[in-house]
Amino acid sequence: MTNFLVIGGGTAGCIIARRLSENSAVSVILLEAGSSSYDMKVHDPKQWPFLAGSVIDWSFNTVPQFHTNSRIHSWPRGKVIGGSSSINAMAHVRGHRTDFDQWAQQGCYGWSYADLLPYFIHSETSSYSDSPYHGIDGPLHLIQPTVAHPLTECYLAAAENMGYPPIDEHNGAEMIGPTLNTLTIRKNQRLSISDAYLKPILPRKNLTILENCLVDQLLLDKHNRCIGASFIKDGSQEKIHADNGVVVCSGTVGSPQILLRSGIGPEKLLKHIGIPCRVNLAGVGSNLHDHCLGAGNIYYSKRTVPESEYQHSESLLYINCKTKTLRPDLVFACVTLPVITDQFPVPPIGSAYTLMYGVTSPKSRGSLTLQSSDPYVPPLIDPNYLNHENDRALFVEALDFVRELGGSPMFSEWRQREFLPNQAVSSIKDKRFFNEMAAYTHHHPVGTCQMGVDDNSVVSPELKVYGVANLFVSDASIIPNITTGPTNAAVVAIAEKSADLLLKQSPLSPIHL
């Protein structure tokens, strides 16, 4: 028996376990399907592209995606203490303030930008010590590159030449424009959320971490109160009970799976799989969406591209090409490697560089469903990439912009010729087809247990699962509309605030800037 059971040792789980265990009178058990033992390549920021498909990756795949030439997309997700923060590209971008204000406008009161800013600040130690947007004594140490890669310098100059002068950062007052990325790197090593939040407090006697534990289902009593979970460890079925709360932090893929296997979800789907429905909750597994990138606009280099000192992608450029508001709708990245889908041949490393592009607020929505009640059978993941015409049209806009950027005189000392799409791709039809072939995940899935107040919502603004007492979800799955930037930073703030809600503490006071 424990007070709190936290299921999933990814970003949210590590943070919540730390925060809950700060109270010595509260006992916490953290269950993780992976382990803390992993390949040392995790620590090397330059090795992140090669962690996909490794033993610390769940190695999920989507179903064929109609609007990306019926391709099956790989979906790397971290199966390790630290979760996807242990395998991601380490970019720390909060998103635009209107992302969070939209959540509040939809009924998720307490989740506006002003409400979450104190949690962003509380979580970090930043070099921006004189900025009201940043913290100086949080667990998560953040950096910006001190010396830009020569290609990144050309990229920044090209953006400025096109009317987008560099800004100081993407986590401050504005987001439109290019800047060097804020990164979760410390002393030339990846700083995962496990490194930042969990490792320093491992000696706490009221915190127990159980690794290699695959949660089968939640335990519900006859009143639909969650009293614990059953899990599989070393081939044996075990159970843990919790009296204060069970917090599911297994991510956009894992959290809805656990709810569904527990009989919480759409009654029709559960019946089809043979799972008795305990709580008919239509939204479980719906609203799945993800940032989709174009990989990409690739150029052969006149000379060998030097290795990045950081993680190969040191800068992002956000622009707004449609509404001209302060909220960007397109994002671009300069990558020192050739980044390419399996639809094209790959140039040797050092011979080419990539300008990637994507849509920040996709309208396409998909779903996650179960194939079986067996926890070892992977789910059916359908992000429905580029299903919405708005996304397809914006992808063409993005491709046109990035080719203009890549053709800038500022790249003349590096650019030999365009490899992809190549100059023959010029019509709208050809560009759309190229985008179908070049699109792939930006690794930011959200929404499958969305927070809200409508009939499709899974959790309340207090993160309580509707229809089940004592059960909470806190991770990227609760995000109702995706943030403009990479999602890990938003999950950090979500988890920090979740801990206050779970402990029934007053939230940090909003900060209006």
N, C-alpha and C positions, 0 to 999 in steps of 0.2 A: 504493500500500500504506500502511496505517495500523495502529497498534496496536489502537485501538478505533474501531468504527463505531457511531454512535448514530443510530437512525432515528426521526425525529420531534422537532421542536423545540418541543413543548408543555411543560407544567410539569415532568414527569419528565425529558425530554430536555435541557432547559436546565440543570437542576440537575446531572444526571449529567455532562454535558459540562464544566461548570465544575469539579466535584469531581475528575474524572479528569485534567483538564489542570493541576491544581495540581502534579502531578508533572511537572517539565520534561522528564524522560526518556521520557514517555509521549506519543505523538501521538494526536490525537483528530480525527475528522471527524464533523460533525453534518449530517445530511441533513434538509431540511424541504420539504414539498410546497408551502407558501405562501411568503411573503416577509416582510421586515421593513418594507416600505413599505405603509402603510395610512392609512385615513381618520383625520384628527386627532380625530374623535369618540371614538376609542378612549381618548384621554387624559381625556376629560370623564366623571367618574363618573355623571353624570345621563343620559348618552346610551346606556347599556348596553342598554336595551330595544329600541333602534332599530338595533342591530348585526346582529341576526338577519336572514338573507337578503341580507346585504351581500357584497362580494367577499372578505371574510375569514372567511366562514362556509361550511363544507362543504355546508350546506343539505340535510341528510339528511331523509328522511321514513320513518315506520314503515309497515308494512302495516296494513290496517284492523284496528282493535282491537275485538273482539267485545263486551267488557264496557264500552266507552265509546261505545256506540251506533254501532259499526262505523266510527268516525272514523279518518282518517289524521292522525297527529300529526307536526308538524314537529319536527326534532331539530337545533337549532343546535349546531355544534361548531367551534371555532376553527381556521381554516386560515391560520395566521400564526405567525411566531416568537413564542413565548409561549403558543400554543395557546388553549385555552378560558379561561385566566387573563386573556386579552386581551379577552374578550367577556362574562365572567360578571358577577354582581352584587356581587362583591368581598367577600362574607361569608366570614370565616375562622373556621370552627368545627371543632375536631378530631374531635368525636364523643365518645361516652361510653367510659369506661375498659373496660367490659365488652365493647364491640365488639371491641377488640383481644385481650382475654383469651379471647374465643370462638375467634379464629383460632388461638391457641396451643393451646387445648383440643382443637381439631380436628387437631392434629398439626403446625401451623406454629410449631414451637418457635423462639424468638428474636423473635417478633412480638407479644408481649403488650404491654399498656399500659406496664408498667415498662421494657420493652425499647425502646419507641418514644419515650417521654417525653424522653430526652436528645436525640433528633433533633429533636423539636418545639422544644425549648429552644435547641439549637444553630442552628436555622434563622432565628430571629427576633430583632428588636429591638422590645421591647414597653415600654409605659408602666408596666407592672407590675414595676418594677425590684426591689421588695422581696418579690416572690413566688417561691417555689421552683419554681413551674410555668412560669416564663417566662425568656427570655433577654434580654440587653442589648446584644449586639454581633453579631447575625446579619444576613444580607443582607436579610431580609424585614422591613420596617418596618410595624408594625401600629398602628392607632389605634382608639379608641372616640369616637363623637360627643361633643363637649363640651357642646353644647346640643341637647336633643331637640326634634324637631318637635312643635308643640302637639297634633297627633293622637296622636303616640307617647306623650306625657305622659298623655293620657286612657286610652290602651290599657294603659299600665303601671299606672295607678290602677285600671282595671277588673279587671285580672288580680289585683291585690292584694285587691280587694273580693271576689273569688271564691275567695280562700284561697291565692293564689300571690304572696307578696311578692317584690319585685325582688331579684335576686342581683347580685353585682359583675360577673360575666362567665360565659360558657359554657365556657371553656377551663381552669377551675381545679378546685377540689375537688368541685363539684357542678354539675348541669346542669338540674335541675328548677326552673322559675321563669322570669320574664321579665328581660331585661336589654338594654341597648343593644349592638348587634352590634360585634364586632371586625371591622375592615375593612382591606383592602389598599389603602389610600389614603394618599398622601404629598403634602403641600403642595397639597392640593385636586385632585390628579390620581391617576388609576388607577396603582397600582404592580403591573404584571404580573410574572410570574415572570421573563420576559425582562428587564424593567427592573431587577429586584432582583438576579438571579444572573448574567445573561449580559452585559449591556451593560458593566458595570465591568471585565470581563476580556477584551474583544474584542482588545486588542493582543497577547495571548499568541501567540507564534510556533508553538506546538505544537497550536493549535486552529484548525481550518478549518471554516467554516460555508458550506454550499452550499444556496442557496435555489431554489425552484421545481423541486424534484427529486421526482418521483412514483416511489416504489419499486414496482417491478413484482413482483419475487420475490427471495427469498434464494438465495444460491449454496451448494449442498451438494456436498461431494466424495463419492467412492464409499463412504466410511466413515460417511456422514451427519454429517460435521463441517461446520459453517457457516463458510465462508471469505470471505463478503462478501455483496454485494447488487447486483442490476441495477436501474437506474432510468432514467426518461425525463426528459430536460431539453431544452427547445427542440425537441421532436419527435425527438430522437436518443436511441438506447439506449446507455447507458454502464454501466460496472461499476466497483466499488470493492472491493478485497480488504482484509481485516483479519486479523491473526494472533493477537491476544489475546482478542478477543471481539466479537460483534455484539449490540448491545442494542436491542431493539425497544421504542420508547416512543411508539407511534402512537395510543394510547388505546383505549378500549373498543370503538370501531368499527374503527379502522384496524389495530390489532395482529392481531386474528384474521383480518382480510382478507389481510394479508401472509403469515401462516402458511399459510392455506388455499391461496393462489395458489402457494405454494412446495411444495405436496404434503404439508403437515403438518396432519392433521386426520382426521375420520371418513372411513374408506375408502369407504363407500357414497356419501356426499355427493360426494367428490372424483371418483369414477368417473362419477357422474351428470353432473357438469359437464365431464368430459373432462380432468381433471387427474390425471396419474399420482401415485399415493399413495407417498410416500417414508417417512412415519412415520404409522402408524395411531393417531391420538390423538383419542379420542372426545370429549373435553371442549372442543375448540376451537370457540368460538362458542356453547356452551351456558351455562347459569347466568346469562343476561342479566337484570339487574333494575335498577330505577331508582326514585327517589323520585317519587311522583305527588302533585300538589297539586290542591286544589279552588280554582278561580278563578271565582267565589268568592262570598263573602258581601259584597255591595256595597250601600253606602248613599249616597243622595243627601244632599248637604251643605246645611245652612242658609245657608252663605256660601261664598265662593270658598276652596278649599283652597290654602294657600300652597305654593310650590315647596319641595321638600326641599333642604336645604343639602348633602346627601350623595348617596345613590343611591336615594332614594324608599322604601327599606325599611330602617329604622334599628334595628329590634328584632325578636327572636324570643322566643317563649314555648314552652317545652317542659313537657309534663305527662305523667303516667301515669294513665290512667283505668281500667286493668284490673287489673294485678298489684300496683300500689302499691309497686313496687320503686324503686330509685334510677335505673333506666334508663327514660327517657321513651319512650312509644309514640306520642305525637301532638305535632305542632309547629304553631304559629300565627304569622302575621306581619301586621303592620299596614303597609299600602302606601298611599302618598299619591296614587296614581293608580288609576283604574278598570282592573283587570286581569281580562280576560274572554276566553273562548274564542270561536271563530267561530260558535258556536251561538246567540249572543245579540247584541242591539244594544249598541253601546259608548257610554256617556255621554261628553260632552266632558270633556277634561282640566280639572281645577279644579272640576268640578261634583259629583264623587263620590270616595269612597275605598273601599278593599278590605280585608277581613279574610280572609286566606288560611289554608288548613288542609291538613294532610297526615299521612301515616302514616310513622313514622321507620324501621320495620323490616319492609318489605313481604315477604310470603311468596310472592307471585306470581313466577314465573320464566318467561323466554322464551328466545329464541335469535337469533343472527345467522348467516345463511348467504349464500353467493354465488349470484348469478344467472348469472355468467359468469366466465371466467378473465381477461377484459378489465379492467384496473385502472381504466378510465374508467366502467365500469358500476357503479352504486351497489349496495350489498348489500341483502338482504332483512332488515329490522330488525323483530323482533317481541318487544317487551318484555312482551306478555301482561298489560297493565295490568288490575288488579282481577280477575284470574282466580281468585284464592283467596278463599274466603268470609270468611276472617279480615280481609282487606284491605277488602272491601266493608262488613263490619259496623263496622270501626273508622272508616271514612269517614263513616258515619252518626253515630257517636259524636262525631266531630270537628265535623261540621256542627251538631249540637245544641249543642255547647259554644261554638262560635264565634258562633252566633246569640245565645246568652245573654250572651256577652262584648259583642257589638255592641249589644245592647239595654240594656246597663248604664246607670244614671243618669250615670255618668262621661262618657258620650258625648253627653249631652243638649244641650250647647251646639253640637254639630256635626250630630248625626243629624236629618235631616228625615224620611226614611222608608226602609225596606228596599226596595231595587230587586231584588236577587236573594238568595235564591231567590224571594221575595215570600211573603206570609203564607198564600197558598193552598197552599203546599207544606208539608204537615203530617204526612201519613201516612208510614210506613216505605217503602211502595212509591214514593211521590212523591219522597221524599228520595233513594232509590237511583237513580231515574231522573234527578233533577237532577245527582247526582254523576257519572253517566255522561256528561252533557253538559258538566259544568264541569271535569272532570279534565284535567290536562295535565302535561307533564314538568316536574320541578324541575331538570332538566339535570344529573343525577348518575348516569349509567349506569355500571355496573360489572360485573365478573365473567366476561367472555367468554374469559379465559385464566387461570382461577382457580388460585391457589396452593393446594397441598394435598398430601396423601399417598394419596388414594384413586384409584380407576380413572378418575374424571372430572376429575382435576386435570391442568392443562397444564404448570405450572411447579412445581418443588420449593420448599421454604422457602429455598433458596439462589437462587431465581429462574431456575434452569436449566430450559430446555425439555426435557421428558422425551423421550428417544430421539434427541436431537440434541446433539452436542458443540459447545461454543463459542458457544452461542446462549442469550440471556437475554431476558426480558420484564420491564419495570418501568414500570408506569403503573396507572391505575384498573382496567384489565382483570384484574389479578391478585387484586383484592380478592374473597375468597370469600363474605363476607356484608357487605352495605353498612353503612357507618358511620351513626350516628344523625344527624349533621349533614351539611352540604354536604361533598363529598368532596375538594375541592382541598387542604385542609390535610393530610388523611391522605396524599394523593399526595406532598406535599412531604416528609413524614417517610419515606415508602417510598423515594423517590428518594435522600434523604440516606443512608439505610442501604444501599441498593443499591450506591452508590459504594464504600462500605467493603468490601462483599462482592466487587465486581469487582476492586478493588485488592488483595484478599486481606489486608486490614488487620483488626486486632481491632476488633470493634464497640465503640461507646461503652458504658460500664458501665451496667447497668439502674439506674433510680432508683425506689425504692419510697416512694410518698407515700400 
